[in-house]
Amino acid sequence: MDLLRKFERVVKIALIVMLIVSAGLISAWLLSANKKEEPDVSLGGVAEQNEVSSNTRLADKLDLLPDKCTLNMDLSNLTFSGENGEKIALSGLRGKTVILNFWASWCPYCNSELEQWRDIRERLSQYSNVEMLLVNKLDNNKETKAQALDYLKKNQIPFENVYDEGLKVYDQLGLKVIPTTLVIDGQGLLRAWHAGKDMKPELLKSMVDYAVHGSAYETFNFLDKEMINRDGGVRTNYLPEKVSDLRYTDVLSESQGLLMEYAVNTENKSLFEKSFNYVNKNMHDNPLAAWVVTDKGPAKVNSTLDDLRIFRALYNAEKLWGGYADTIRNYERALYRYNTYKQNLINQYDFKYRKKSDSLKLCFADFEAMQYLAELNPRWKEIYTNSLAIVRDGYIGDGFPVYYPEYVIAGKTYKKEDINMAEGMVTLLHLAKIGQLKPQTLEWLKTAVEGEGIYARYRADGTVVDGYNYQSTAIYGLVGMIAAAAGDKELANRAQARMETMRVFDSGNKVNGAFGNPDGTGIYSFDQCIALLSYSVAGKDTRQAL
């Protein structure tokens, strides 16, 4: 009997242990499931996708481009010499789009370009007001007028030829190589350029389209035809690349908000309504927008950054067109209820588990949006003040003048993790819009853009994280907007010039105008939308004299 009792006791103990272990496993599973329902929704989750994309490396392209001028500079004061020494001023062609092709008869790459003159002439004939000038690099040593004329006559080149005597313009613009092609719009602004070999007629036509129709024209056409679905949602990827948990058919609230903001900036009401209608019909199972819509439907978690952007776009749309007053009031109430905690802004709300996050990513502090919210309800004034204090105190230091990525509200501590620079630039943009960008930060941006560039991810000591020493469209698009908000036209132009090196210029390619790779890889909604928004902001007042 004693043995039987002992056996029963052992069985009972074993059962209790099994129950405890089972309970632990179930709890772990629930926590894991809960974690999956609370994804990292910073920048809609696309920032990580950008970081593993094959965005164009800039070095080779930038090394060849002129270094004493940049995009949007006024070049109408340039002068050349004609056949008989007469002065030919570019200002005399104001109103026309002018192509300047710097060349010499001894240059084999120049010869390869000019041999395509029939194709070039045919493509240019599609425009009513475009003129191509060949600018001969005349040094009277390696190249003479006689040599240039002999080459043009022998090859029956039909374009007007002028001379850069003494390399005056060549040096003034800081040209480095021939051939170099500059496309100047009707106002005399440098709008597109290409240096070195491989200037195909399709590339030239795309550059001319850029100058004639505007910088956003082909990018928006690509996005509209290739990435916006029939319901008005912007797909995350152009191709189904396996670089993140996001599928190429997924739609992010981030993209919808960015496109709504672009539509307001360009006063495109039909685009605004199309983009917002998608949000209303597909993202609003709950009072705030789902951060992503997949083939399974909308997520149960929102992203505060995206909803603030959507609210801000709606607020400005109300000023432009009216009709959104009730919607913006509803947004104010929902944002306060779900995306604040003890008068602090927080990252997100999980509607499935009815759980608020306990931290704030600094890039989520959209101060402009909070100012608008405070106009609707004064309770947002304290949230604005608290958010600004959190961001200010997150300043890393003058040696690396950016901000820590996240603040834990309960612990009153900053997560001193590596800085995703797309997020970092959004933080700077929000500060710049309210006049709070530090001069040290602006100077760091200028030095980086004019130097080796800004890489994808940095440690808090300002060193680049291993494996992240590449650059992205979105970072430079955001820098362009920061510079515009800070009133620095030169930085805005130079940031745009870097951004443009990642744009596909090829009128014969289906992805012409897209930011990514010509083979269709590395093309994501975030880059396209940020580039469009940058065009609409930084492009408004970037005229700069040489």
DRENTOR-745004 format. One record per residue (C-alpha): residue number from 1; x, y, z. Coordinates in nm, 3 decimals, padded with zeros to 5 digits. Layout:
N
{node NUM, {X, Y, Z}}
...
This chain:
546
{node 1, {00.000, 00.000, 00.000}}
{node 2, {00.285, 00.234, 00.085}}
{node 3, {00.431, 00.174, -00.259}}
{node 4, {00.092, 00.246, -00.418}}
{node 5, {00.056, 00.571, -00.225}}
{node 6, {00.406, 00.675, -00.322}}
{node 7, {00.328, 00.597, -00.686}}
{node 8, {00.006, 00.804, -00.671}}
{node 9, {00.199, 01.089, -00.513}}
{node 10, {00.461, 01.078, -00.792}}
{node 11, {00.187, 01.076, -01.059}}
{node 12, {00.016, 01.376, -00.898}}
{node 13, {00.344, 01.568, -00.883}}
{node 14, {00.415, 01.480, -01.248}}
{node 15, {00.067, 01.601, -01.349}}
{node 16, {00.115, 01.929, -01.162}}
{node 17, {00.452, 01.982, -01.332}}
{node 18, {00.296, 01.908, -01.671}}
{node 19, {00.017, 02.157, -01.603}}
{node 20, {00.269, 02.425, -01.504}}
{node 21, {00.480, 02.363, -01.815}}
{node 22, {00.170, 02.363, -02.035}}
{node 23, {00.053, 02.691, -01.883}}
{node 24, {00.397, 02.840, -01.949}}
{node 25, {00.394, 02.725, -02.310}}
{node 26, {00.044, 02.863, -02.365}}
{node 27, {00.146, 03.198, -02.210}}
{node 28, {00.453, 03.211, -02.431}}
{node 29, {00.242, 03.136, -02.736}}
{node 30, {-00.007, 03.411, -02.643}}
{node 31, {00.275, 03.660, -02.590}}
{node 32, {00.423, 03.563, -02.923}}
{node 33, {00.087, 03.602, -03.095}}
{node 34, {00.039, 03.936, -02.926}}
{node 35, {00.381, 04.045, -03.041}}
{node 36, {00.296, 03.956, -03.399}}
{node 37, {-00.015, 04.172, -03.375}}
{node 38, {00.205, 04.461, -03.259}}
{node 39, {00.459, 04.496, -03.539}}
{node 40, {00.720, 04.763, -03.563}}
{node 41, {00.515, 05.012, -03.761}}
{node 42, {00.779, 05.283, -03.781}}
{node 43, {00.756, 05.434, -04.125}}
{node 44, {00.495, 05.170, -04.199}}
{node 45, {00.760, 04.900, -04.173}}
{node 46, {00.912, 05.001, -04.506}}
{node 47, {01.228, 05.150, -04.364}}
{node 48, {01.373, 04.804, -04.309}}
{node 49, {01.270, 04.708, -04.660}}
{node 50, {01.458, 05.004, -04.801}}
{node 51, {01.765, 04.906, -04.607}}
{node 52, {01.798, 04.575, -04.788}}
{node 53, {01.705, 04.709, -05.129}}
{node 54, {01.962, 04.743, -05.403}}
{node 55, {01.939, 05.120, -05.427}}
{node 56, {02.189, 05.265, -05.669}}
{node 57, {02.534, 05.333, -05.531}}
{node 58, {02.616, 05.697, -05.598}}
{node 59, {02.991, 05.719, -05.620}}
{node 60, {03.047, 05.656, -05.990}}
{node 61, {02.763, 05.880, -06.107}}
{node 62, {02.842, 06.168, -05.874}}
{node 63, {03.214, 06.159, -05.943}}
{node 64, {03.153, 06.245, -06.309}}
{node 65, {02.894, 06.521, -06.266}}
{node 66, {02.996, 06.891, -06.259}}
{node 67, {03.095, 07.011, -05.912}}
{node 68, {03.040, 07.389, -05.941}}
{node 69, {02.672, 07.374, -06.026}}
{node 70, {02.375, 07.165, -05.931}}
{node 71, {02.013, 07.106, -06.026}}
{node 72, {01.777, 07.408, -06.031}}
{node 73, {02.062, 07.654, -06.074}}
{node 74, {01.998, 07.944, -06.310}}
{node 75, {02.232, 07.899, -06.607}}
{node 76, {02.073, 08.161, -06.832}}
{node 77, {02.385, 08.382, -06.802}}
{node 78, {02.606, 08.135, -06.990}}
{node 79, {02.761, 08.261, -07.313}}
{node 80, {02.940, 08.086, -07.599}}
{node 81, {03.109, 08.182, -07.924}}
{node 82, {02.969, 08.127, -08.270}}
{node 83, {03.148, 08.026, -08.589}}
{node 84, {03.276, 08.379, -08.651}}
{node 85, {03.343, 08.467, -08.288}}
{node 86, {03.005, 08.628, -08.227}}
{node 87, {02.861, 08.607, -07.875}}
{node 88, {02.576, 08.359, -07.823}}
{node 89, {02.392, 08.403, -07.494}}
{node 90, {02.174, 08.133, -07.346}}
{node 91, {01.941, 08.408, -07.223}}
{node 92, {01.842, 08.462, -07.586}}
{node 93, {01.680, 08.117, -07.583}}
{node 94, {01.463, 08.181, -07.278}}
{node 95, {01.128, 08.007, -07.321}}
{node 96, {01.290, 07.708, -07.493}}
{node 97, {01.415, 07.387, -07.341}}
{node 98, {01.782, 07.379, -07.434}}
{node 99, {02.010, 07.075, -07.446}}
{node 100, {02.380, 07.154, -07.408}}
{node 101, {02.600, 06.868, -07.520}}
{node 102, {02.969, 06.930, -07.437}}
{node 103, {03.189, 06.742, -07.683}}
{node 104, {03.515, 06.728, -07.881}}
{node 105, {03.598, 06.557, -08.208}}
{node 106, {03.878, 06.351, -08.050}}
{node 107, {03.646, 06.203, -07.783}}
{node 108, {03.531, 05.850, -07.879}}
{node 109, {03.232, 05.856, -07.639}}
{node 110, {03.122, 06.190, -07.786}}
{node 111, {03.147, 06.036, -08.132}}
{node 112, {02.933, 05.740, -08.023}}
{node 113, {02.663, 05.978, -07.903}}
{node 114, {02.666, 06.196, -08.213}}
{node 115, {02.651, 05.894, -08.442}}
{node 116, {02.295, 05.850, -08.311}}
{node 117, {02.194, 06.193, -08.443}}
{node 118, {01.909, 06.060, -08.661}}
{node 119, {01.744, 05.888, -08.365}}
{node 120, {01.801, 06.193, -08.147}}
{node 121, {01.658, 06.432, -08.407}}
{node 122, {01.351, 06.212, -08.451}}
{node 123, {01.283, 06.207, -08.078}}
{node 124, {01.335, 06.582, -08.039}}
{node 125, {01.097, 06.647, -08.327}}
{node 126, {00.816, 06.537, -08.095}}
{node 127, {00.857, 06.864, -07.903}}
{node 128, {00.762, 07.207, -08.025}}
{node 129, {01.013, 07.414, -07.832}}
{node 130, {01.333, 07.218, -07.771}}
{node 131, {01.674, 07.307, -07.913}}
{node 132, {01.999, 07.112, -07.899}}
{node 133, {02.334, 07.293, -07.895}}
{node 134, {02.665, 07.116, -07.934}}
{node 135, {02.923, 07.293, -07.717}}
{node 136, {03.270, 07.223, -07.847}}
{node 137, {03.545, 07.200, -07.586}}
{node 138, {03.780, 07.433, -07.770}}
{node 139, {04.127, 07.450, -07.616}}
{node 140, {04.305, 07.532, -07.947}}
{node 141, {04.550, 07.256, -07.870}}
{node 142, {04.388, 06.917, -07.856}}
{node 143, {04.083, 07.060, -08.031}}
{node 144, {04.063, 07.336, -08.293}}
{node 145, {03.771, 07.487, -08.482}}
{node 146, {03.894, 07.326, -08.801}}
{node 147, {03.894, 06.982, -08.643}}
{node 148, {03.547, 07.031, -08.498}}
{node 149, {03.400, 07.158, -08.826}}
{node 150, {03.564, 06.882, -09.025}}
{node 151, {03.412, 06.616, -08.799}}
{node 152, {03.062, 06.771, -08.809}}
{node 153, {03.069, 06.809, -09.188}}
{node 154, {03.208, 06.462, -09.250}}
{node 155, {02.941, 06.298, -09.031}}
{node 156, {02.659, 06.531, -09.143}}
{node 157, {02.571, 06.628, -08.786}}
{node 158, {02.269, 06.863, -08.816}}
{node 159, {02.273, 07.030, -08.473}}
{node 160, {02.396, 07.385, -08.418}}
{node 161, {02.752, 07.397, -08.286}}
{node 162, {02.896, 07.666, -08.057}}
{node 163, {03.236, 07.698, -07.892}}
{node 164, {03.351, 07.717, -07.534}}
{node 165, {03.667, 07.914, -07.604}}
{node 166, {03.934, 07.891, -07.340}}
{node 167, {03.713, 07.642, -07.155}}
{node 168, {03.545, 07.935, -06.978}}
{node 169, {03.206, 07.765, -06.928}}
{node 170, {03.366, 07.426, -06.873}}
{node 171, {03.556, 07.566, -06.575}}
{node 172, {03.271, 07.786, -06.457}}
{node 173, {03.039, 07.486, -06.421}}
{node 174, {03.309, 07.255, -06.291}}
{node 175, {03.271, 06.998, -06.569}}
{node 176, {03.494, 06.696, -06.529}}
{node 177, {03.447, 06.489, -06.842}}
{node 178, {03.311, 06.494, -07.191}}
{node 179, {03.060, 06.408, -07.305}}
{node 180, {02.843, 06.591, -07.051}}
{node 181, {02.484, 06.682, -07.130}}
{node 182, {02.283, 06.949, -06.948}}
{node 183, {01.910, 07.002, -07.002}}
{node 184, {01.792, 07.354, -06.920}}
{node 185, {01.425, 07.449, -06.898}}
{node 186, {01.249, 07.753, -07.040}}
{node 187, {01.332, 07.959, -06.732}}
{node 188, {01.702, 07.892, -06.766}}
{node 189, {01.718, 07.637, -06.482}}
{node 190, {01.935, 07.327, -06.498}}
{node 191, {01.683, 07.043, -06.463}}
{node 192, {01.863, 06.724, -06.570}}
{node 193, {02.216, 06.615, -06.651}}
{node 194, {02.431, 06.322, -06.752}}
{node 195, {02.809, 06.286, -06.760}}
{node 196, {03.021, 06.020, -06.926}}
{node 197, {02.941, 05.750, -07.176}}
{node 198, {02.615, 05.563, -07.241}}
{node 199, {02.399, 05.860, -07.331}}
{node 200, {02.128, 05.675, -07.523}}
{node 201, {01.848, 05.856, -07.710}}
{node 202, {01.597, 05.703, -07.464}}
{node 203, {01.788, 05.859, -07.174}}
{node 204, {01.802, 06.198, -07.345}}
{node 205, {01.428, 06.193, -07.416}}
{node 206, {01.352, 06.112, -07.054}}
{node 207, {01.569, 06.404, -06.943}}
{node 208, {01.390, 06.637, -07.183}}
{node 209, {01.051, 06.513, -07.057}}
{node 210, {01.171, 06.592, -06.705}}
{node 211, {01.248, 06.952, -06.805}}
{node 212, {00.939, 07.003, -07.024}}
{node 213, {00.671, 06.835, -06.811}}
{node 214, {00.817, 06.878, -06.463}}
{node 215, {01.014, 06.659, -06.225}}
{node 216, {00.717, 06.465, -06.088}}
{node 217, {00.555, 06.386, -06.423}}
{node 218, {00.710, 06.050, -06.510}}
{node 219, {00.745, 05.936, -06.148}}
{node 220, {00.376, 05.987, -06.085}}
{node 221, {00.285, 05.825, -06.418}}
{node 222, {00.485, 05.517, -06.318}}
{node 223, {00.328, 05.503, -05.973}}
{node 224, {-00.022, 05.554, -06.110}}
{node 225, {00.007, 05.291, -06.384}}
{node 226, {00.222, 05.030, -06.213}}
{node 227, {00.177, 05.048, -05.836}}
{node 228, {-00.163, 05.198, -05.755}}
{node 229, {-00.433, 04.932, -05.762}}
{node 230, {-00.782, 04.989, -05.904}}
{node 231, {-00.917, 05.079, -05.559}}
{node 232, {-00.659, 05.356, -05.512}}
{node 233, {-00.419, 05.168, -05.282}}
{node 234, {-00.044, 05.193, -05.337}}
{node 235, {00.124, 04.851, -05.343}}
{node 236, {00.439, 04.830, -05.130}}
{node 237, {00.664, 04.676, -05.398}}
{node 238, {00.682, 04.684, -05.774}}
{node 239, {00.801, 04.323, -05.782}}
{node 240, {00.744, 04.042, -05.529}}
{node 241, {01.091, 04.059, -05.373}}
{node 242, {01.152, 03.854, -05.060}}
{node 243, {01.321, 04.125, -04.857}}
{node 244, {01.074, 04.170, -04.572}}
{node 245, {00.752, 04.037, -04.426}}
{node 246, {00.562, 04.274, -04.654}}
{node 247, {00.420, 04.134, -04.975}}
{node 248, {00.412, 04.335, -05.295}}
{node 249, {00.032, 04.337, -05.289}}
{node 250, {00.017, 04.487, -04.938}}
{node 251, {-00.092, 04.850, -04.897}}
{node 252, {00.043, 05.070, -04.618}}
{node 253, {-00.131, 05.360, -04.445}}
{node 254, {00.207, 05.530, -04.479}}
{node 255, {00.185, 05.536, -04.861}}
{node 256, {-00.176, 05.652, -04.858}}
{node 257, {-00.097, 05.939, -04.624}}
{node 258, {00.208, 06.047, -04.826}}
{node 259, {00.007, 06.044, -05.147}}
{node 260, {-00.274, 06.242, -04.982}}
{node 261, {-00.016, 06.498, -04.868}}
{node 262, {00.128, 06.516, -05.220}}
{node 263, {-00.222, 06.564, -05.362}}
{node 264, {-00.286, 06.856, -05.126}}
{node 265, {00.049, 07.019, -05.212}}
{node 266, {-00.027, 06.994, -05.583}}
{node 267, {-00.398, 07.077, -05.534}}
{node 268, {-00.501, 06.755, -05.705}}
{node 269, {-00.844, 06.690, -05.558}}
{node 270, {-00.923, 06.378, -05.761}}
{node 271, {-00.599, 06.210, -05.646}}
{node 272, {-00.670, 06.311, -05.288}}
{node 273, {-01.018, 06.163, -05.293}}
{node 274, {-00.901, 05.844, -05.463}}
{node 275, {-00.629, 05.793, -05.201}}
{node 276, {-00.851, 05.880, -04.905}}
{node 277, {-01.139, 05.668, -05.033}}
{node 278, {-00.908, 05.367, -05.017}}
{node 279, {-00.830, 05.450, -04.654}}
{node 280, {-01.200, 05.483, -04.571}}
{node 281, {-01.310, 05.165, -04.746}}
{node 282, {-01.019, 04.934, -04.670}}
{node 283, {-00.834, 05.056, -04.360}}
{node 284, {-01.109, 05.160, -04.122}}
{node 285, {-01.239, 04.850, -03.949}}
{node 286, {-01.143, 05.050, -03.641}}
{node 287, {-01.153, 05.427, -03.569}}
{node 288, {-00.796, 05.471, -03.695}}
{node 289, {-00.630, 05.342, -04.010}}
{node 290, {-00.477, 04.995, -04.014}}
{node 291, {-00.105, 05.030, -04.071}}
{node 292, {-00.123, 04.766, -04.348}}
{node 293, {-00.386, 04.590, -04.558}}
{node 294, {-00.296, 04.240, -04.675}}
{node 295, {-00.492, 03.977, -04.865}}
{node 296, {-00.633, 03.879, -04.524}}
{node 297, {-00.771, 04.227, -04.466}}
{node 298, {-00.663, 04.525, -04.252}}
{node 299, {-00.430, 04.481, -03.955}}
{node 300, {-00.566, 04.546, -03.607}}
{node 301, {-00.284, 04.788, -03.525}}
{node 302, {-00.248, 05.149, -03.635}}
{node 303, {00.061, 05.366, -03.678}}
{node 304, {00.038, 05.703, -03.504}}
{node 305, {00.276, 05.863, -03.754}}
{node 306, {00.060, 05.757, -04.048}}
{node 307, {-00.267, 05.864, -03.886}}
{node 308, {-00.121, 06.203, -03.794}}
{node 309, {-00.015, 06.244, -04.158}}
{node 310, {-00.359, 06.144, -04.283}}
{node 311, {-00.518, 06.387, -04.036}}
{node 312, {-00.283, 06.667, -04.145}}
{node 313, {-00.364, 06.606, -04.512}}
{node 314, {-00.736, 06.612, -04.431}}
{node 315, {-00.696, 06.932, -04.231}}
{node 316, {-00.527, 07.107, -04.523}}
{node 317, {-00.776, 06.958, -04.771}}
{node 318, {-01.055, 07.113, -04.565}}
{node 319, {-00.889, 07.452, -04.613}}
{node 320, {-00.855, 07.395, -04.987}}
{node 321, {-01.182, 07.231, -05.082}}
{node 322, {-01.397, 07.187, -04.774}}
{node 323, {-01.610, 06.886, -04.695}}
{node 324, {-01.384, 06.713, -04.440}}
{node 325, {-01.472, 06.897, -04.117}}
{node 326, {-01.659, 06.607, -03.954}}
{node 327, {-01.384, 06.363, -04.051}}
{node 328, {-01.103, 06.569, -03.897}}
{node 329, {-01.302, 06.611, -03.573}}
{node 330, {-01.350, 06.234, -03.556}}
{node 331, {-00.978, 06.186, -03.616}}
{node 332, {-00.894, 06.424, -03.333}}
{node 333, {-01.107, 06.229, -03.088}}
{node 334, {-00.974, 05.890, -03.201}}
{node 335, {-00.609, 05.998, -03.195}}
{node 336, {-00.646, 06.135, -02.844}}
{node 337, {-00.825, 05.825, -02.717}}
{node 338, {-00.601, 05.562, -02.868}}
{node 339, {-00.263, 05.720, -02.944}}
{node 340, {-00.194, 05.915, -02.626}}
{node 341, {-00.112, 05.800, -02.274}}
{node 342, {-00.099, 06.039, -01.976}}
{node 343, {-00.070, 06.335, -02.214}}
{node 344, {00.209, 06.171, -02.411}}
{node 345, {00.201, 06.064, -02.773}}
{node 346, {00.261, 05.690, -02.825}}
{node 347, {00.347, 05.472, -03.123}}
{node 348, {00.034, 05.267, -03.183}}
{node 349, {-00.278, 05.099, -03.053}}
{node 350, {-00.362, 04.731, -03.087}}
{node 351, {-00.739, 04.709, -03.132}}
{node 352, {-00.744, 04.330, -03.106}}
{node 353, {-00.581, 04.319, -02.764}}
{node 354, {-00.692, 04.669, -02.660}}
{node 355, {-00.338, 04.761, -02.577}}
{node 356, {-00.146, 05.087, -02.606}}
{node 357, {00.227, 05.090, -02.674}}
{node 358, {00.448, 05.221, -02.396}}
{node 359, {00.696, 05.418, -02.605}}
{node 360, {00.731, 05.691, -02.865}}
{node 361, {00.949, 05.674, -03.172}}
{node 362, {01.081, 06.027, -03.204}}
{node 363, {01.002, 06.037, -03.576}}
{node 364, {00.632, 05.992, -03.487}}
{node 365, {00.619, 06.336, -03.322}}
{node 366, {00.455, 06.528, -03.607}}
{node 367, {00.450, 06.873, -03.448}}
{node 368, {00.269, 07.041, -03.735}}
{node 369, {-00.015, 06.789, -03.707}}
{node 370, {-00.029, 06.838, -03.328}}
{node 371, {-00.055, 07.214, -03.380}}
{node 372, {-00.360, 07.155, -03.599}}
{node 373, {-00.504, 06.916, -03.341}}
{node 374, {-00.459, 07.182, -03.074}}
{node 375, {-00.663, 07.423, -03.284}}
{node 376, {-00.948, 07.173, -03.268}}
{node 377, {-00.900, 07.089, -02.901}}
{node 378, {-00.665, 07.262, -02.650}}
{node 379, {-00.585, 06.932, -02.478}}
{node 380, {-00.326, 06.871, -02.750}}
{node 381, {-00.116, 07.167, -02.635}}
{node 382, {00.028, 06.969, -02.344}}
{node 383, {00.088, 06.665, -02.569}}
{node 384, {00.272, 06.891, -02.814}}
{node 385, {00.486, 07.036, -02.534}}
{node 386, {00.565, 06.693, -02.388}}
{node 387, {00.651, 06.549, -02.730}}
{node 388, {00.881, 06.840, -02.809}}
{node 389, {01.059, 06.795, -02.477}}
{node 390, {01.108, 06.423, -02.548}}
{node 391, {01.255, 06.493, -02.891}}
{node 392, {01.478, 06.776, -02.773}}
{node 393, {01.620, 06.569, -02.487}}
{node 394, {01.688, 06.287, -02.732}}
{node 395, {01.959, 06.493, -02.905}}
{node 396, {02.273, 06.280, -02.926}}
{node 397, {02.525, 06.566, -02.935}}
{node 398, {02.707, 06.812, -03.157}}
{node 399, {02.949, 06.542, -03.274}}
{node 400, {02.662, 06.353, -03.433}}
{node 401, {02.376, 06.605, -03.426}}
{node 402, {02.074, 06.378, -03.471}}
{node 403, {01.838, 06.209, -03.224}}
{node 404, {01.794, 05.875, -03.053}}
{node 405, {01.526, 05.666, -03.222}}
{node 406, {01.281, 05.591, -02.938}}
{node 407, {01.174, 05.692, -02.587}}
{node 408, {01.022, 05.454, -02.331}}
{node 409, {00.760, 05.658, -02.148}}
{node 410, {00.723, 05.445, -01.835}}
{node 411, {01.099, 05.413, -01.783}}
{node 412, {01.174, 05.769, -01.897}}
{node 413, {01.470, 05.637, -02.097}}
{node 414, {01.584, 05.645, -02.459}}
{node 415, {01.653, 05.332, -02.656}}
{node 416, {02.009, 05.398, -02.762}}
{node 417, {01.992, 05.174, -03.064}}
{node 418, {02.135, 05.223, -03.409}}
{node 419, {01.972, 05.510, -03.597}}
{node 420, {01.777, 05.424, -03.909}}
{node 421, {01.847, 05.743, -04.103}}
{node 422, {01.516, 05.745, -04.289}}
{node 423, {01.350, 05.768, -03.948}}
{node 424, {01.615, 06.014, -03.836}}
{node 425, {01.541, 06.243, -04.130}}
{node 426, {01.167, 06.236, -04.052}}
{node 427, {01.246, 06.354, -03.698}}
{node 428, {01.456, 06.639, -03.841}}
{node 429, {01.182, 06.731, -04.087}}
{node 430, {00.924, 06.764, -03.811}}
{node 431, {01.163, 06.991, -03.619}}
{node 432, {01.248, 07.197, -03.927}}
{node 433, {00.882, 07.265, -03.998}}
{node 434, {00.842, 07.437, -03.660}}
{node 435, {01.175, 07.622, -03.676}}
{node 436, {01.347, 07.395, -03.422}}
{node 437, {01.621, 07.242, -03.638}}
{node 438, {01.959, 07.294, -03.474}}
{node 439, {02.217, 07.484, -03.683}}
{node 440, {02.468, 07.207, -03.601}}
{node 441, {02.232, 06.955, -03.762}}
{node 442, {02.186, 07.165, -04.074}}
{node 443, {02.561, 07.204, -04.107}}
{node 444, {02.612, 06.828, -04.066}}
{node 445, {02.358, 06.762, -04.342}}
{node 446, {02.531, 07.008, -04.576}}
{node 447, {02.873, 06.857, -04.512}}
{node 448, {02.742, 06.503, -04.564}}
{node 449, {02.549, 06.581, -04.882}}
{node 450, {02.839, 06.771, -05.035}}
{node 451, {03.082, 06.500, -04.923}}
{node 452, {03.049, 06.124, -04.911}}
{node 453, {02.673, 06.125, -04.851}}
{node 454, {02.437, 05.994, -04.584}}
{node 455, {02.428, 05.621, -04.526}}
{node 456, {02.136, 05.402, -04.424}}
{node 457, {02.219, 05.335, -04.058}}
{node 458, {02.454, 05.480, -03.798}}
{node 459, {02.560, 05.401, -03.444}}
{node 460, {02.508, 05.668, -03.180}}
{node 461, {02.878, 05.761, -03.206}}
{node 462, {02.826, 05.864, -03.571}}
{node 463, {02.995, 05.565, -03.732}}
{node 464, {02.822, 05.369, -04.007}}
{node 465, {02.678, 05.032, -03.909}}
{node 466, {02.848, 04.743, -04.089}}
{node 467, {02.649, 04.637, -04.394}}
{node 468, {02.454, 04.965, -04.413}}
{node 469, {02.703, 05.179, -04.603}}
{node 470, {02.464, 05.252, -04.890}}
{node 471, {02.232, 05.542, -04.961}}
{node 472, {01.864, 05.571, -05.044}}
{node 473, {01.617, 05.778, -05.240}}
{node 474, {01.402, 05.851, -04.936}}
{node 475, {01.687, 05.991, -04.727}}
{node 476, {01.774, 06.252, -04.989}}
{node 477, {01.410, 06.329, -05.061}}
{node 478, {01.363, 06.399, -04.690}}
{node 479, {01.682, 06.608, -04.675}}
{node 480, {01.544, 06.814, -04.963}}
{node 481, {01.227, 06.882, -04.763}}
{node 482, {01.427, 06.962, -04.448}}
{node 483, {01.638, 07.209, -04.644}}
{node 484, {01.330, 07.370, -04.797}}
{node 485, {01.173, 07.412, -04.451}}
{node 486, {01.501, 07.561, -04.323}}
{node 487, {01.529, 07.796, -04.622}}
{node 488, {01.854, 07.648, -04.751}}
{node 489, {01.808, 07.639, -05.129}}
{node 490, {02.156, 07.511, -05.207}}
{node 491, {02.118, 07.210, -04.978}}
{node 492, {01.772, 07.138, -05.121}}
{node 493, {01.915, 07.138, -05.473}}
{node 494, {02.215, 06.922, -05.387}}
{node 495, {01.998, 06.672, -05.203}}
{node 496, {01.771, 06.652, -05.507}}
{node 497, {02.074, 06.600, -05.731}}
{node 498, {02.177, 06.300, -05.522}}
{node 499, {01.822, 06.167, -05.521}}
{node 500, {01.804, 06.191, -05.900}}
{node 501, {02.101, 05.957, -05.943}}
{node 502, {01.867, 05.681, -05.822}}
{node 503, {01.592, 05.764, -06.073}}
{node 504, {01.543, 05.563, -06.390}}
{node 505, {01.586, 05.790, -06.694}}
{node 506, {01.488, 05.570, -06.986}}
{node 507, {01.185, 05.658, -07.197}}
{node 508, {01.190, 05.309, -07.350}}
{node 509, {01.168, 05.133, -07.013}}
{node 510, {00.844, 05.042, -06.836}}
{node 511, {00.988, 05.174, -06.509}}
{node 512, {01.092, 05.511, -06.652}}
{node 513, {01.062, 05.774, -06.379}}
{node 514, {01.075, 05.522, -06.095}}
{node 515, {01.332, 05.532, -05.816}}
{node 516, {01.511, 05.200, -05.804}}
{node 517, {01.684, 04.981, -06.059}}
{node 518, {01.617, 04.969, -06.434}}
{node 519, {01.542, 04.596, -06.413}}
{node 520, {01.248, 04.670, -06.181}}
{node 521, {01.411, 04.558, -05.857}}
{node 522, {01.449, 04.781, -05.553}}
{node 523, {01.135, 04.983, -05.636}}
{node 524, {00.922, 05.049, -05.328}}
{node 525, {00.625, 05.272, -05.255}}
{node 526, {00.805, 05.462, -04.979}}
{node 527, {01.077, 05.587, -05.215}}
{node 528, {00.830, 05.686, -05.487}}
{node 529, {00.600, 05.870, -05.248}}
{node 530, {00.881, 06.051, -05.067}}
{node 531, {01.033, 06.158, -05.400}}
{node 532, {00.698, 06.296, -05.519}}
{node 533, {00.644, 06.476, -05.190}}
{node 534, {00.996, 06.617, -05.208}}
{node 535, {00.929, 06.748, -05.559}}
{node 536, {00.612, 06.918, -05.438}}
{node 537, {00.785, 07.081, -05.141}}
{node 538, {01.148, 07.143, -05.230}}
{node 539, {01.071, 07.222, -05.593}}
{node 540, {00.851, 07.521, -05.517}}
{node 541, {01.130, 07.769, -05.459}}
{node 542, {01.469, 07.628, -05.547}}
{node 543, {01.586, 07.880, -05.808}}
{node 544, {01.948, 07.959, -05.741}}
{node 545, {02.193, 08.168, -05.936}}
{node 546, {02.528, 08.028, -06.038}}
